[in-house]
Amino acid sequence: MQILIGFFIALAVGLTGIGGGSFTVPALVLLVGLPAGAAVGTAFVYAGVLRLIAAPFYLAGKHMHWRYLWLLLQGAIPGLLLGTYLLRLLSGNANSPIVVILLGLLLAASSSVSFAPKVQYPGFAQRKSKWLPWLALPIGIEAGFSSAGAGALGTVLLLNYSEMTPPQVVGTDLLFGLVLAVIGSAFHWEFGSISGVVLLRLLEGGIPGVMLGCLFSRWIPAKKLKYAIALIAIFAGLQLVWTGSRRLLGEHSNASAAEITRLPAAKK
């Protein structure tokens, strides 16, 4: 099962640049049973390896925008460090349901912009590039705290608010996510919050999956690729909302059960 999870997530990453953390963390927590902290750390390393494999495919096709990449990293790297610190500080509440639900709502809502041309602003990045680091700061914080959001939110931002083509967006965002994954992986490795066994199984399916996705991405028309990216991001957002809601309800049920068990003791 872990090999299949790795394959299908990697296929999405190769095609669209989305899914490294947004899909992996919920899958590792719900299906594999990893603790939240270990799931975040494992997803960071896994996403980093996938993007390291995928990046040369897009570099070879010159599908990169180096200036936008640099501007995004100026804001995202400090945010990543802050998010990682928050994760360690709140280790008992890492990947909390409220944060997961908020990320899912933000991702689904922002991705819906791809289907609403009136609210798109393709000239934003070119005319107001000084705002890109500030927009990337919360993306970095979220990536550091839950390993989700770097690829999906970065892709949505560039897809609808820059003049780049979809392949350029995917290539730039892959490298953006790669830098964040390398830095984040180093911190999580230091903290020891990585499951080596699960990581190897994910990569066993992920390496062929990401290569297949990169090869197929060349044959997908740009307009269809844009809508495919948006649909996957919306699905990822709804999945995060469902995951967070389910965990929140579970915590509420456990708290209620604990309260009921304490009532007889209090009466005595």
C-alpha positions in Angstrom: 0.0 0.0 0.0 2.8 2.4 0.8 4.4 1.7 -2.5 1.1 2.5 -4.3 0.7 5.7 -2.3 4.2 6.8 -3.3 3.6 6.0 -7.0 0.3 8.0 -7.4 1.5 11.0 -5.3 4.7 11.1 -7.4 2.7 10.9 -10.6 0.8 14.0 -9.6 4.0 15.8 -8.6 5.7 15.0 -11.9 2.6 16.2 -13.9 1.7 19.3 -11.9 4.3 20.0 -9.1 1.4 19.6 -6.6 0.9 16.9 -4.0 4.3 16.3 -2.2 3.1 17.4 1.2 -0.6 18.1 0.7 -1.3 14.4 -0.2 1.5 12.7 1.7 0.9 13.9 5.2 -2.8 12.9 5.4 -2.0 9.6 3.7 0.8 8.7 6.2 -1.4 9.7 9.2 -4.7 8.1 8.1 -3.5 5.0 6.1 -0.1 4.2 7.4 -0.7 5.3 11.0 2.4 7.5 11.5 2.4 10.1 14.3 1.9 13.6 12.9 5.5 14.8 13.6 7.0 11.7 11.8 4.6 12.1 8.9 5.6 15.7 8.4 9.3 14.9 8.5 9.0 11.9 6.2 6.9 13.8 3.7 9.5 16.6 3.6 12.3 14.2 2.6 10.0 12.3 0.2 8.9 15.5 -1.6 12.5 16.7 -1.8 13.7 13.5 -3.5 10.7 13.7 -6.0 11.4 17.3 -6.9 15.2 16.6 -7.2 14.3 13.9 -9.8 11.7 16.1 -11.6 13.6 19.4 -11.7 16.1 18.3 -14.5 13.2 17.5 -16.8 11.9 21.0 -16.5 15.4 22.6 -16.5 16.2 20.8 -19.8 13.1 22.4 -21.3 14.0 25.8 -19.8 10.7 25.9 -18.0 12.0 28.1 -15.1 11.7 31.8 -14.1 14.7 32.5 -12.0 13.7 36.0 -10.8 10.3 34.9 -9.5 11.9 31.9 -7.9 14.4 34.1 -6.0 11.7 36.5 -4.9 9.5 33.7 -3.6 12.4 32.1 -1.6 13.2 35.5 0.0 9.9 35.2 1.9 9.4 31.5 2.1 12.7 30.5 3.7 12.2 32.7 6.8 8.7 31.5 6.9 9.9 27.9 6.7 12.2 28.4 9.7 9.5 30.0 11.7 7.0 27.2 10.8 9.5 24.5 11.8 10.2 26.2 15.1 6.4 26.3 15.8 6.2 22.6 14.9 8.8 21.8 17.6 7.3 24.2 20.1 3.8 22.7 19.7 5.0 19.1 19.1 1.9 17.8 20.9 -0.4 19.7 18.6 1.7 19.4 15.4 -0.4 19.3 12.2 -3.4 20.4 14.3 -6.9 19.9 12.8 -7.6 23.6 12.8 -4.5 24.4 10.8 -5.2 21.5 8.4 -8.8 22.7 7.8 -7.7 26.3 7.2 -5.0 25.2 4.7 -7.6 23.1 2.9 -10.1 25.9 2.7 -7.4 28.4 1.5 -6.1 25.9 -1.1 -9.6 25.0 -2.5 -10.7 28.6 -2.6 -7.6 30.0 -4.2 -7.5 27.1 -6.8 -11.0 27.9 -7.8 -9.6 31.2 -9.2 -8.4 29.3 -12.2 -12.0 28.8 -13.3 -12.9 32.5 -12.7 -11.0 34.6 -15.3 -12.4 37.9 -14.0 -10.4 37.6 -10.7 -7.2 36.5 -12.4 -4.4 39.1 -12.7 -1.6 37.7 -15.0 0.4 40.9 -14.8 0.5 41.0 -11.0 4.0 39.4 -10.6 5.5 41.5 -13.3 4.1 44.8 -12.1 4.1 44.3 -8.3 7.0 41.8 -7.9 8.0 43.4 -4.5 4.9 41.7 -3.0 6.0 38.2 -3.9 8.3 37.6 -0.9 5.4 38.7 1.4 3.0 36.4 -0.3 5.5 33.5 0.0 6.1 34.1 3.7 2.8 32.4 4.9 3.4 29.6 2.4 6.8 29.0 4.0 5.3 29.0 7.5 2.6 26.5 6.5 5.2 24.3 4.8 7.4 24.3 7.9 4.5 23.5 10.2 2.8 20.7 8.2 5.0 20.2 5.0 1.8 20.9 3.0 1.1 23.9 0.8 4.5 24.8 -0.7 3.8 23.2 -4.1 0.1 23.7 -4.2 -0.2 27.3 -3.0 3.0 28.4 -4.9 1.6 26.9 -8.1 -1.8 28.6 -7.7 -0.2 31.9 -7.0 2.1 31.8 -10.1 -0.6 30.2 -12.3 -3.2 33.0 -11.9 -1.0 36.0 -11.0 1.9 35.8 -13.3 2.4 35.8 -17.1 4.2 32.4 -17.1 2.9 29.4 -19.1 1.7 26.4 -17.1 4.9 24.4 -17.8 7.0 27.4 -16.6 4.9 27.6 -13.4 5.3 23.9 -12.7 9.1 24.0 -13.3 9.6 27.2 -11.2 7.4 25.8 -8.4 9.2 22.4 -8.4 12.5 24.2 -7.8 10.9 26.4 -5.2 9.5 23.3 -3.4 12.8 21.6 -3.7 14.7 24.3 -1.9 12.2 24.3 0.9 12.2 20.5 1.1 16.0 20.4 1.4 16.1 23.0 4.2 13.1 21.5 6.0 14.4 17.9 5.7 17.7 18.9 7.3 15.8 20.3 10.3 13.6 17.2 10.7 16.5 14.9 10.2 18.2 16.7 13.1 15.1 16.3 15.2 14.9 12.6 14.3 11.2 12.9 13.1 11.6 10.7 10.0 10.5 7.1 9.4 13.2 5.6 7.3 11.3 2.4 6.5 8.2 4.2 5.3 10.3 6.7 3.3 12.1 3.8 1.4 8.7 2.2 0.5 7.3 5.5 -0.7 10.3 6.1 -2.9 10.1 2.6 -4.3 6.9 3.6 -5.9 7.6 7.3 -6.1 10.7 7.3 -8.3 9.1 5.6 -11.3 5.9 7.6 -10.7 7.5 11.0 -10.8 9.6 10.1 -13.9 6.4 8.9 -15.7 4.6 12.1 -14.7 7.4 14.4 -16.1 7.4 12.5 -19.4 3.6 12.7 -19.8 3.6 16.4 -18.9 5.2 17.3 -22.2 2.3 15.9 -24.2 -0.5 17.7 -22.2 -1.7 21.0 -23.8 -1.0 24.1 -21.7 -4.6 25.0 -21.2 -5.6 21.5 -20.1 -2.5 21.4 -17.8 -3.7 24.6 -16.1 -7.1 23.1 -15.4 -5.7 19.8 -14.3 -3.4 21.6 -11.8 -6.4 23.6 -10.5 -8.6 20.5 -10.1 -5.9 18.5 -8.3 -5.3 21.5 -6.0 -9.0 21.8 -5.2 -9.1 18.0 -4.5 -6.1 18.4 -2.2 -7.8 21.2 -0.4 -11.0 19.3 0.1 -9.1 16.3 1.2 -7.3 18.4 3.9 -10.6 19.9 5.1 -12.1 16.3 5.4 -9.0 15.1 7.2 -8.9 18.0 9.6 -12.6 17.8 10.3 -12.5 14.1 10.9 -9.6 14.5 13.4 -11.3 17.4 15.1 -14.5 15.4 15.6 -12.4 12.5 16.9 -10.7 14.8 19.4 -14.1 16.2 20.5 -15.5 12.7 20.9 -12.5 11.6 23.0 -12.8 14.6 25.2 -16.5 14.0 25.7 -15.8 10.3 26.6 -13.1 11.3 29.1 -15.5 13.9 30.7 -18.2 11.2 31.1 -15.7 8.7 32.7 -14.7 11.4 35.2 -18.3 12.2 36.3 -18.8 9.0 38.5 -15.5 9.6 40.2 -16.4 13.2 40.9 -19.8 12.0 42.5 -17.9 9.6 44.8 
